[in-house]
Amino acid sequence: QVQLVESGGGLVQVGGSLSLSCTASERLFGMGWFRQAPGKERELVALATSGGVTNYADVVKGRFTISRGNAGNTVYLQMNSLIPEDTAVYYCNGRTGTWPIVDYWGQGTQVTVSS
């Protein structure tokens, strides 16, 4: 029953920046971002707990910043120094902090980085 809604995707030039937002219908322990390019596996971009502990994929470290809102139901992704390899559908992910552990997914938002 938990719904996640992403926003902020779009077209940006190489070296540019883009910000993604995701809002869940209830508080979640873990929230983060995954992405999937055509013909590629879905991959982790970044994760954050409600306490602010973060984890990044190596390919985005130093360029992307994940953050959580104080209410516990939002997650943001600031993407800087974008490169064409960042082009993908970005999916917001959320995980409950109590049993049963359940993952929820947003509908995805397209990010396209053009040369």
Residue pairs with C-beta under 8 A, 6 or more apart in sequence:
1 25
2 24
2 25
2 26
2 28
2 94
2 102
2 104
3 24
3 25
3 104
4 22
4 23
4 24
4 25
4 92
4 93
4 94
4 104
4 105
4 106
4 107
5 22
5 23
5 92
5 106
5 107
6 20
6 21
6 22
6 90
6 91
6 92
6 106
6 107
6 108
6 109
7 20
7 21
7 22
7 109
8 18
8 19
8 20
8 21
8 109
9 18
9 20
9 90
9 109
9 110
9 111
10 18
10 110
10 111
10 112
11 112
11 114
12 18
12 82
12 111
12 112
12 113
12 114
13 82
13 113
13 114
13 115
14 82
14 83
14 84
14 113
14 114
14 115
15 81
15 82
16 82
16 113
17 78
17 79
17 80
17 81
17 82
18 79
18 82
18 111
19 76
19 77
19 78
19 79
20 33
20 76
20 77
20 79
20 90
20 92
20 109
20 111
21 74
21 75
21 76
21 77
22 31
22 33
22 74
22 75
22 76
22 92
22 94
22 106
23 73
23 74
24 31
24 73
24 74
24 92
24 94
24 104
25 73
26 73
27 50
27 71
27 72
27 73
28 50
28 72
28 73
28 94
28 95
28 96
28 97
28 104
29 49
29 50
29 95
29 96
29 97
29 98
30 47
30 48
30 49
30 50
30 93
30 94
30 95
30 97
31 47
31 48
31 50
31 68
31 74
31 75
31 92
31 93
31 94
31 95
32 44
32 45
32 46
32 47
32 48
32 55
32 66
32 75
32 92
32 93
33 44
33 45
33 46
33 47
33 66
33 75
33 77
33 90
33 91
33 92
33 93
34 42
34 43
34 44
34 45
34 90
34 91
34 93
35 42
35 43
35 45
35 86
35 88
35 89
35 90
35 91
35 111
36 42
36 43
36 88
36 89
36 91
36 108
37 87
37 88
37 89
40 88
42 91
43 57
44 55
44 57
45 56
45 57
45 60
45 64
45 66
45 77
45 90
46 54
46 55
46 56
46 57
46 60
46 64
46 66
46 77
47 54
47 55
47 66
47 93
48 54
48 55
48 66
48 67
48 68
48 75
49 68
50 68
50 72
50 97
52 68
54 66
56 64
56 66
59 85
60 79
60 86
63 79
63 80
63 81
63 82
64 77
64 78
64 79
64 80
65 77
65 78
65 80
66 75
66 76
66 77
66 78
67 75
67 76
67 78
68 74
68 75
68 76
69 75
69 76
75 92
75 94
77 90
79 86
79 111
82 111
82 113
83 113
84 113
84 114
84 115
85 113
86 111
86 113
87 111
87 112
87 113
88 111
89 108
89 109
89 110
89 111
90 108
90 109
90 110
90 111
91 105
91 106
91 107
91 108
92 105
92 106
93 103
93 104
93 105
93 106
94 103
94 104
94 105
95 101
95 102
95 103
95 104
96 102
